[in-house]
Amino acid sequence: METTVTMEIKDNTFARQFETVVPEGMLAVEYSFQEKKIFLTKINTPEGYDNQSVIDHLLKNIMEIVVEKKFRIMPISPKIASFIKRNPKYKELLPPGIRI
């Protein structure tokens, strides 16, 4: 049985990161933009934080934001590339010619 996690995500354009708060602190995914592409560069977690299901939920929500804005994603972080490998439906968000 999967638990539904309600998550509020803030797009902090000044810090160029998507943020959400968990009891242990803040989770953030850093990004940069270039020509309708969003480069997801790094995942920042509180020290010792390892709840992969919450991190995956954050990434799924970010993917929905990307779809809404009609951007393409460039997963620079190996952890984000691994997430896309595990969730192949998001491969359609990659620019043409990019394979993971």
The first five atom37 places (N, CA, C, CB, O) and aatype in JSON, in Angstrom:
{
  "aatype": [12, 6, 16, 16, 19, 16, 12, 6, 9, 11, 3, 2, 16, 13, 0, 1, 5, 13, 6, 16, 19, 19, 14, 6, 7, 12, 10, 0, 19, 6, 18, 15, 13, 5, 6, 11, 11, 9, 13, 10, 16, 11, 9, 2, 16, 14, 6, 7, 18, 3, 2, 5, 15, 19, 9, 3, 8, 10, 10, 11, 2, 9, 12, 6, 9, 19, 19, 6, 11, 11, 13, 1, 9, 12, 14, 9, 15, 14, 11, 9, 0, 15, 13, 9, 11, 1, 2, 14, 11, 18, 11, 6, 10, 10, 14, 14, 7, 9, 1, 9],
  "atom_mask": [
    [1, 1, 1, 1, 1],
    [1, 1, 1, 1, 1],
    [1, 1, 1, 1, 1],
    [1, 1, 1, 1, 1],
    [1, 1, 1, 1, 1],
    [1, 1, 1, 1, 1],
    [1, 1, 1, 1, 1],
    [1, 1, 1, 1, 1],
    [1, 1, 1, 1, 1],
    [1, 1, 1, 1, 1],
    [1, 1, 1, 1, 1],
    [1, 1, 1, 1, 1],
    [1, 1, 1, 1, 1],
    [1, 1, 1, 1, 1],
    [1, 1, 1, 1, 1],
    [1, 1, 1, 1, 1],
    [1, 1, 1, 1, 1],
    [1, 1, 1, 1, 1],
    [1, 1, 1, 1, 1],
    [1, 1, 1, 1, 1],
    [1, 1, 1, 1, 1],
    [1, 1, 1, 1, 1],
    [1, 1, 1, 1, 1],
    [1, 1, 1, 1, 1],
    [1, 1, 1, 0, 1],
    [1, 1, 1, 1, 1],
    [1, 1, 1, 1, 1],
    [1, 1, 1, 1, 1],
    [1, 1, 1, 1, 1],
    [1, 1, 1, 1, 1],
    [1, 1, 1, 1, 1],
    [1, 1, 1, 1, 1],
    [1, 1, 1, 1, 1],
    [1, 1, 1, 1, 1],
    [1, 1, 1, 1, 1],
    [1, 1, 1, 1, 1],
    [1, 1, 1, 1, 1],
    [1, 1, 1, 1, 1],
    [1, 1, 1, 1, 1],
    [1, 1, 1, 1, 1],
    [1, 1, 1, 1, 1],
    [1, 1, 1, 1, 1],
    [1, 1, 1, 1, 1],
    [1, 1, 1, 1, 1],
    [1, 1, 1, 1, 1],
    [1, 1, 1, 1, 1],
    [1, 1, 1, 1, 1],
    [1, 1, 1, 0, 1],
    [1, 1, 1, 1, 1],
    [1, 1, 1, 1, 1],
    [1, 1, 1, 1, 1],
    [1, 1, 1, 1, 1],
    [1, 1, 1, 1, 1],
    [1, 1, 1, 1, 1],
    [1, 1, 1, 1, 1],
    [1, 1, 1, 1, 1],
    [1, 1, 1, 1, 1],
    [1, 1, 1, 1, 1],
    [1, 1, 1, 1, 1],
    [1, 1, 1, 1, 1],
    [1, 1, 1, 1, 1],
    [1, 1, 1, 1, 1],
    [1, 1, 1, 1, 1],
    [1, 1, 1, 1, 1],
    [1, 1, 1, 1, 1],
    [1, 1, 1, 1, 1],
    [1, 1, 1, 1, 1],
    [1, 1, 1, 1, 1],
    [1, 1, 1, 1, 1],
    [1, 1, 1, 1, 1],
    [1, 1, 1, 1, 1],
    [1, 1, 1, 1, 1],
    [1, 1, 1, 1, 1],
    [1, 1, 1, 1, 1],
    [1, 1, 1, 1, 1],
    [1, 1, 1, 1, 1],
    [1, 1, 1, 1, 1],
    [1, 1, 1, 1, 1],
    [1, 1, 1, 1, 1],
    [1, 1, 1, 1, 1],
    [1, 1, 1, 1, 1],
    [1, 1, 1, 1, 1],
    [1, 1, 1, 1, 1],
    [1, 1, 1, 1, 1],
    [1, 1, 1, 1, 1],
    [1, 1, 1, 1, 1],
    [1, 1, 1, 1, 1],
    [1, 1, 1, 1, 1],
    [1, 1, 1, 1, 1],
    [1, 1, 1, 1, 1],
    [1, 1, 1, 1, 1],
    [1, 1, 1, 1, 1],
    [1, 1, 1, 1, 1],
    [1, 1, 1, 1, 1],
    [1, 1, 1, 1, 1],
    [1, 1, 1, 1, 1],
    [1, 1, 1, 0, 1],
    [1, 1, 1, 1, 1],
    [1, 1, 1, 1, 1],
    [1, 1, 1, 1, 1]
  ],
  "atom_positions": [
    [[0.85, -1.18, 0.0], [0.0, 0.0, 0.0], [0.89, 1.24, 0.0], [-0.96, 0.0, 1.22], [1.73, 1.4, 0.88]],
    [[0.69, 2.11, -0.98], [1.51, 3.3, -1.11], [0.89, 4.46, -0.34], [1.7, 3.68, -2.59], [-0.32, 4.71, -0.45]],
    [[1.71, 5.16, 0.43], [1.25, 6.31, 1.18], [1.32, 7.55, 0.3], [2.08, 6.5, 2.46], [2.3, 7.77, -0.4]],
    [[0.26, 8.35, 0.34], [0.26, 9.6, -0.42], [0.96, 10.67, 0.4], [-1.18, 10.03, -0.78], [0.63, 10.88, 1.57]],
    [[1.91, 11.34, -0.21], [2.65, 12.39, 0.46], [2.23, 13.71, -0.15], [4.19, 12.18, 0.34], [2.36, 13.92, -1.35]],
    [[1.73, 14.62, 0.71], [1.4, 15.96, 0.23], [2.66, 16.8, 0.37], [0.2, 16.6, 1.03], [3.29, 16.84, 1.43]],
    [[3.03, 17.45, -0.71], [4.29, 18.17, -0.72], [4.09, 19.53, -1.37], [5.38, 17.36, -1.47], [3.56, 19.64, -2.47]],
    [[4.5, 20.56, -0.67], [4.45, 21.91, -1.24], [5.84, 22.22, -1.78], [3.99, 22.98, -0.18], [6.83, 22.17, -1.05]],
    [[5.9, 22.53, -3.06], [7.18, 22.82, -3.7], [7.23, 24.3, -4.06], [7.38, 21.94, -4.96], [6.32, 24.84, -4.68]],
    [[8.31, 24.93, -3.65], [8.52, 26.34, -3.97], [9.6, 26.43, -5.05], [8.93, 27.16, -2.68], [10.65, 25.8, -4.94]],
    [[9.34, 27.21, -6.07], [10.35, 27.49, -7.09], [11.08, 28.75, -6.65], [9.7, 27.65, -8.53], [10.6, 29.87, -6.89]],
    [[12.22, 28.58, -6.02], [13.01, 29.71, -5.54], [13.9, 30.17, -6.69], [13.88, 29.31, -4.27], [15.02, 29.69, -6.87]],
    [[13.39, 31.11, -7.47], [14.11, 31.56, -8.67], [15.4, 32.3, -8.32], [13.21, 32.47, -9.51], [16.35, 32.3, -9.11]],
    [[15.45, 32.93, -7.15], [16.67, 33.63, -6.74], [17.81, 32.64, -6.52], [16.42, 34.45, -5.46], [18.93, 32.86, -6.98]],
    [[17.5, 31.54, -5.81], [18.52, 30.51, -5.54], [18.6, 29.48, -6.66], [18.23, 29.81, -4.21], [19.45, 28.59, -6.63]],
    [[17.71, 29.59, -7.65], [17.6, 28.66, -8.76], [17.49, 27.21, -8.27], [18.81, 28.8, -9.69], [18.31, 26.35, -8.59]],
    [[16.44, 26.99, -7.48], [16.18, 25.64, -6.99], [14.72, 25.46, -6.62], [17.07, 25.33, -5.79], [14.03, 26.4, -6.22]],
    [[14.27, 24.22, -6.78], [12.95, 23.83, -6.28], [13.17, 23.35, -4.86], [12.28, 22.71, -7.19], [14.12, 22.61, -4.58]],
    [[12.29, 23.77, -3.95], [12.48, 23.47, -2.53], [11.21, 22.89, -1.92], [12.9, 24.73, -1.76], [10.1, 23.23, -2.32]],
    [[11.41, 22.01, -0.96], [10.32, 21.55, -0.12], [10.89, 21.27, 1.27], [9.63, 20.28, -0.72], [12.07, 20.95, 1.41]],
    [[10.05, 21.4, 2.28], [10.49, 21.21, 3.65], [10.02, 19.85, 4.15], [9.96, 22.34, 4.57], [8.86, 19.47, 3.98]],
    [[10.95, 19.11, 4.76], [10.66, 17.85, 5.43], [11.02, 18.03, 6.89], [11.45, 16.64, 4.77], [11.73, 18.98, 7.23]],
    [[10.56, 17.15, 7.78], [10.88, 17.34, 9.21], [12.38, 17.49, 9.5], [10.34, 16.17, 9.99], [12.76, 18.17, 10.45]],
    [[13.23, 16.86, 8.68], [14.68, 16.92, 8.91], [15.32, 18.19, 8.38], [15.35, 15.72, 8.27], [16.47, 18.48, 8.7]],
    [[14.59, 18.96, 7.57], [15.16, 20.18, 6.99], [14.59, 20.44, 5.61], [0.0, 0.0, 0.0], [13.42, 20.16, 5.35]],
    [[15.41, 20.98, 4.71], [14.94, 21.32, 3.38], [15.56, 20.39, 2.34], [15.27, 22.78, 3.04], [16.76, 20.09, 2.38]],
    [[14.71, 19.94, 1.41], [15.18, 19.23, 0.22], [15.16, 20.24, -0.91], [14.3, 17.95, -0.11], [14.21, 21.01, -1.03]],
    [[16.18, 20.24, -1.74], [16.23, 21.18, -2.86], [16.86, 20.51, -4.07], [17.03, 22.46, -2.47], [17.77, 19.69, -3.95]],
    [[16.34, 20.89, -5.24], [16.92, 20.45, -6.5], [17.34, 21.71, -7.24], [15.9, 19.58, -7.36], [16.51, 22.53, -7.63]],
    [[18.65, 21.86, -7.42], [19.19, 23.03, -8.1], [18.99, 22.9, -9.61], [20.7, 23.22, -7.77], [19.0, 21.8, -10.16]],
    [[18.79, 24.05, -10.26], [18.58, 24.03, -11.71], [19.17, 25.26, -12.37], [17.1, 23.92, -12.03], [19.52, 26.24, -11.71]],
    [[19.28, 25.19, -13.69], [19.58, 26.36, -14.5], [18.8, 26.21, -15.8], [21.13, 26.5, -14.77], [18.45, 25.1, -16.2]],
    [[18.52, 27.33, -16.45], [17.75, 27.34, -17.69], [18.63, 27.72, -18.86], [16.57, 28.3, -17.59], [19.57, 28.51, -18.74]],
    [[18.3, 27.14, -20.0], [18.93, 27.56, -21.25], [18.03, 27.1, -22.39], [20.39, 26.97, -21.39], [17.81, 25.9, -22.56]],
    [[17.51, 28.03, -23.15], [16.72, 27.74, -24.35], [15.65, 26.66, -24.15], [17.64, 27.33, -25.45], [15.72, 25.61, -24.78]],
    [[14.68, 26.9, -23.31], [13.55, 25.98, -23.07], [13.99, 24.64, -22.5], [12.8, 25.75, -24.37], [13.24, 23.66, -22.56]],
    [[15.21, 24.6, -21.95], [15.69, 23.4, -21.27], [15.97, 23.76, -19.82], [16.98, 22.81, -21.97], [16.46, 24.85, -19.52]],
    [[15.64, 22.84, -18.95], [15.98, 23.02, -17.54], [17.02, 21.96, -17.18], [14.7, 22.9, -16.62], [16.77, 20.76, -17.3]],
    [[18.17, 22.42, -16.75], [19.26, 21.54, -16.35], [19.12, 21.28, -14.85], [20.67, 22.17, -16.71], [19.29, 22.2, -14.04]],
    [[18.82, 20.05, -14.48], [18.69, 19.68, -13.07], [20.07, 19.23, -12.61], [17.59, 18.55, -12.84], [20.53, 18.15, -12.95]],
    [[20.71, 20.09, -11.82], [22.15, 19.92, -11.56], [22.51, 19.21, -10.26], [22.79, 21.24, -11.56], [23.56, 18.57, -10.19]],
    [[21.67, 19.32, -9.23], [22.09, 18.78, -7.94], [20.89, 18.61, -7.01], [23.14, 19.68, -7.3], [19.96, 19.43, -7.03]],
    [[20.92, 17.56, -6.21], [19.91, 17.38, -5.15], [20.6, 17.66, -3.83], [19.28, 15.92, -5.18], [21.63, 17.05, -3.52]],
    [[20.04, 18.58, -3.05], [20.56, 18.89, -1.72], [19.6, 18.34, -0.68], [20.77, 20.43, -1.54], [18.39, 18.6, -0.73]],
    [[20.14, 17.59, 0.26], [19.33, 17.0, 1.33], [19.95, 17.34, 2.68], [19.2, 15.46, 1.16], [21.14, 17.65, 2.77]],
    [[19.13, 17.29, 3.74], [19.72, 17.47, 5.08], [20.75, 16.36, 5.32], [18.6, 17.45, 6.19], [20.62, 15.26, 4.79]],
    [[21.75, 16.64, 6.12], [22.81, 15.66, 6.39], [22.22, 14.36, 6.92], [23.82, 16.23, 7.39], [21.44, 14.36, 7.87]],
    [[22.6, 13.26, 6.3], [22.14, 11.94, 6.73], [20.76, 11.56, 6.22], [0.0, 0.0, 0.0], [20.28, 10.47, 6.53]],
    [[20.12, 12.42, 5.45], [18.76, 12.15, 4.95], [18.84, 11.13, 3.82], [18.07, 13.45, 4.46], [19.62, 11.3, 2.88]],
    [[18.02, 10.06, 3.92], [18.09, 9.02, 2.89], [16.72, 8.47, 2.51], [18.97, 7.89, 3.37], [16.62, 7.33, 2.06]],
    [[15.67, 9.25, 2.69], [14.33, 8.78, 2.35], [14.12, 8.92, 0.84], [13.23, 9.58, 3.14], [13.63, 9.94, 0.35]],
    [[14.5, 7.87, 0.11], [14.47, 7.92, -1.35], [13.06, 8.1, -1.88], [15.08, 6.65, -1.93], [12.88, 8.74, -2.92]],
    [[12.05, 7.56, -1.2], [10.68, 7.7, -1.71], [10.22, 9.16, -1.67], [9.72, 6.82, -0.89], [9.48, 9.59, -2.55]],
    [[10.63, 9.92, -0.67], [10.28, 11.35, -0.6], [11.05, 12.12, -1.67], [10.58, 11.93, 0.82], [10.5, 13.01, -2.31]],
    [[12.32, 11.78, -1.87], [13.12, 12.44, -2.92], [12.49, 12.14, -4.28], [14.6, 11.96, -2.88], [12.38, 13.04, -5.12]],
    [[12.09, 10.88, -4.52], [11.44, 10.52, -5.78], [10.13, 11.28, -5.97], [11.17, 9.01, -5.83], [9.8, 11.7, -7.08]],
    [[9.38, 11.44, -4.88], [8.12, 12.19, -4.96], [8.39, 13.65, -5.35], [7.36, 12.13, -3.61], [7.66, 14.23, -6.15]],
    [[9.44, 14.24, -4.77], [9.82, 15.61, -5.13], [10.17, 15.67, -6.62], [11.02, 16.08, -4.27], [9.73, 16.59, -7.32]],
    [[10.95, 14.71, -7.1], [11.34, 14.71, -8.51], [10.13, 14.52, -9.42], [12.38, 13.62, -8.77], [10.06, 15.13, -10.49]],
    [[9.18, 13.68, -9.03], [7.96, 13.5, -9.83], [7.19, 14.81, -9.94], [7.06, 12.4, -9.22], [6.68, 15.15, -11.01]],
    [[7.11, 15.53, -8.84], [6.42, 16.83, -8.85], [7.16, 17.83, -9.74], [6.29, 17.38, -7.43], [6.53, 18.62, -10.44]],
    [[8.47, 17.81, -9.7], [9.25, 18.7, -10.56], [9.01, 18.34, -12.03], [10.76, 18.61, -10.22], [8.91, 19.23, -12.87]],
    [[8.93, 17.06, -12.33], [8.67, 16.63, -13.72], [7.31, 17.17, -14.19], [8.7, 15.07, -13.84], [7.18, 17.55, -15.35]],
    [[6.32, 17.2, -13.31], [5.01, 17.74, -13.67], [5.11, 19.25, -13.96], [3.99, 17.47, -12.55], [4.45, 19.75, -14.86]],
    [[5.92, 19.95, -13.18], [6.13, 21.38, -13.42], [6.78, 21.58, -14.79], [7.02, 22.0, -12.3], [6.4, 22.48, -15.54]],
    [[7.75, 20.73, -15.12], [8.44, 20.81, -16.41], [7.44, 20.59, -17.56], [9.59, 19.76, -16.49], [7.48, 21.29, -18.57]],
    [[6.56, 19.62, -17.39], [5.54, 19.34, -18.42], [4.63, 20.56, -18.59], [4.69, 18.08, -18.04], [4.34, 20.97, -19.71]],
    [[4.17, 21.12, -17.47], [3.3, 22.3, -17.51], [3.93, 23.46, -18.28], [2.97, 22.75, -16.1], [3.26, 24.14, -19.06]],
    [[5.22, 23.68, -18.05], [5.91, 24.81, -18.66], [6.43, 24.49, -20.07], [7.07, 25.24, -17.78], [7.0, 25.35, -20.74]],
    [[6.22, 23.24, -20.51], [6.65, 22.8, -21.84], [8.16, 22.93, -22.04], [5.93, 23.61, -22.92], [8.63, 23.35, -23.1]],
    [[8.93, 22.57, -21.0], [10.38, 22.55, -21.07], [10.87, 21.14, -21.37], [10.99, 23.08, -19.75], [10.11, 20.18, -21.31]],
    [[12.13, 21.03, -21.68], [12.84, 19.75, -21.77], [13.77, 19.7, -20.57], [13.63, 19.6, -23.14], [14.18, 20.74, -20.05]],
    [[14.11, 18.49, -20.13], [15.01, 18.36, -18.98], [16.36, 17.81, -19.4], [14.39, 17.46, -17.91], [16.46, 16.98, -20.3]],
    [[17.37, 18.29, -18.73], [18.73, 17.79, -18.89], [19.19, 17.37, -17.5], [19.69, 18.88, -19.52], [19.58, 18.22, -16.7]],
    [[19.15, 16.07, -17.2], [19.55, 15.61, -15.86], [21.07, 15.55, -15.73], [18.94, 14.23, -15.56], [21.69, 14.59, -16.17]],
    [[21.65, 16.56, -15.12], [23.1, 16.62, -14.94], [23.52, 15.76, -13.75], [23.56, 18.08, -14.73], [24.56, 15.11, -13.8]],
    [[22.73, 15.75, -12.71], [23.03, 14.96, -11.51], [22.83, 13.47, -11.79], [22.14, 15.41, -10.33], [21.8, 13.08, -12.35]],
    [[23.8, 12.63, -11.41], [23.63, 11.18, -11.6], [22.4, 10.63, -10.88], [24.88, 10.46, -11.12], [21.77, 9.68, -11.36]],
    [[22.06, 11.21, -9.73], [20.88, 10.74, -8.99], [19.6, 11.03, -9.77], [20.81, 11.39, -7.6], [18.66, 10.23, -9.73]],
    [[19.55, 12.16, -10.46], [18.36, 12.51, -11.25], [18.31, 11.65, -12.51], [18.36, 14.01, -11.61], [17.23, 11.23, -12.93]],
    [[19.46, 11.4, -13.12], [19.51, 10.5, -14.29], [19.03, 9.1, -13.89], [20.94, 10.43, -14.88], [18.31, 8.46, -14.64]],
    [[19.43, 8.65, -12.73], [19.01, 7.34, -12.22], [17.49, 7.31, -12.0], [19.74, 7.0, -10.91], [16.84, 6.31, -12.29]],
    [[16.94, 8.41, -11.49], [15.5, 8.51, -11.29], [14.78, 8.35, -12.64], [15.13, 9.88, -10.64], [13.77, 7.65, -12.72]],
    [[15.29, 8.99, -13.68], [14.65, 8.9, -15.0], [14.76, 7.49, -15.55], [15.28, 9.9, -15.99], [13.83, 7.0, -16.19]],
    [[15.87, 6.82, -15.3], [16.02, 5.41, -15.72], [14.97, 4.54, -15.05], [17.44, 4.89, -15.39], [14.4, 3.64, -15.68]],
    [[14.71, 4.8, -13.77], [13.72, 4.02, -13.02], [12.29, 4.39, -13.39], [13.92, 4.21, -11.52], [11.36, 3.62, -13.13]],
    [[12.09, 5.56, -14.0], [10.76, 6.06, -14.37], [10.78, 6.45, -15.84], [10.35, 7.28, -13.48], [10.8, 7.64, -16.17]],
    [[10.77, 5.46, -16.74], [10.97, 5.74, -18.17], [9.93, 6.67, -18.8], [10.97, 4.47, -18.92], [10.18, 7.21, -19.88]],
    [[8.78, 6.86, -18.16], [7.79, 7.77, -18.75], [8.32, 9.2, -18.84], [6.5, 7.75, -17.94], [7.81, 10.0, -19.63]],
    [[9.34, 9.53, -18.04], [9.9, 10.89, -18.08], [10.97, 11.04, -19.16], [10.5, 11.24, -16.73], [11.44, 12.15, -19.4]],
    [[11.36, 9.95, -19.82], [12.35, 10.04, -20.9], [11.86, 10.91, -22.04], [12.71, 8.65, -21.42], [12.66, 11.49, -22.78]],
    [[10.53, 11.01, -22.21], [9.98, 11.86, -23.27], [10.27, 13.34, -23.03], [8.47, 11.65, -23.39], [10.12, 14.15, -23.94]],
    [[10.69, 13.7, -21.82], [11.02, 15.09, -21.5], [12.46, 15.45, -21.88], [10.8, 15.34, -20.02], [12.84, 16.61, -21.84]],
    [[13.24, 14.43, -22.25], [14.61, 14.69, -22.67], [14.62, 15.32, -24.06], [15.43, 13.37, -22.67], [13.74, 15.03, -24.88]],
    [[15.59, 16.18, -24.35], [15.7, 16.74, -25.69], [15.99, 15.64, -26.72], [16.81, 17.83, -25.73], [16.54, 14.6, -26.35]],
    [[15.64, 15.85, -27.97], [15.95, 14.86, -29.01], [17.44, 14.55, -29.04], [15.48, 15.36, -30.39], [18.28, 15.45, -28.96]],
    [[17.76, 13.27, -29.16], [19.16, 12.85, -29.25], [19.81, 12.56, -27.92], [0.0, 0.0, 0.0], [20.91, 12.02, -27.9]],
    [[19.16, 12.89, -26.81], [19.72, 12.62, -25.49], [19.15, 11.3, -24.98], [19.41, 13.8, -24.49], [17.93, 11.11, -24.94]],
    [[20.04, 10.4, -24.61], [19.62, 9.09, -24.09], [20.21, 8.86, -22.71], [20.05, 7.95, -25.05], [21.32, 9.3, -22.4]],
    [[19.43, 8.18, -21.9], [19.9, 7.83, -20.56], [19.83, 6.33, -20.4], [19.05, 8.54, -19.46], [20.18, 5.81, -19.35]]
  ]
}
